[in-house]
Amino acid sequence: MKKNPVIPYALIGALGILAMIVLASIGVNQMDEVRGGHGEEEPAGEQAGGGETDPEKIYQNSCLSCHGGDLEGSGIAPALNTVGGTLSKEEIENIINNGVPGTAMQGGFVDTEQASILAEWLAEKK
């Protein structure tokens, strides 16, 4: 009696699909970490700037990892050291709140009040 050659391929396919589901669920669970949650609660006043009003501290807490310590940008994010020369405060604030489709900038990293403070600060960078 011959063995069915389809069974090993079906088993490999099923394991591959299972692996994709597991990896996708892990990725979804890590979305909070990417957005700044880091999976654990921080003390009040320190959450993603937590009511912070100093634009430099807001930048350090929410933007520095992609845009760099001196606003110089990186491979995934543009330089912001002269962004005020090309975009208005309102345009910058819109990008901070809503992101830029098709890029790593998703928006929503800070609350709207902090976005306004940060946009005003960045608009001065010309």
Secondary structure, DSSP 8 states (H G I E B T S, - for coil): ----THHHHHHHHHHHHHHHHHHHHHHHHTHHHHTT-TTS---TT-GGGTT---HHHHHHHHTHHHH-TTS---SSS---TTGGGTS-HHHHHHHHHH--TTSS--S-SS-HHHHHHHHHHHHT--
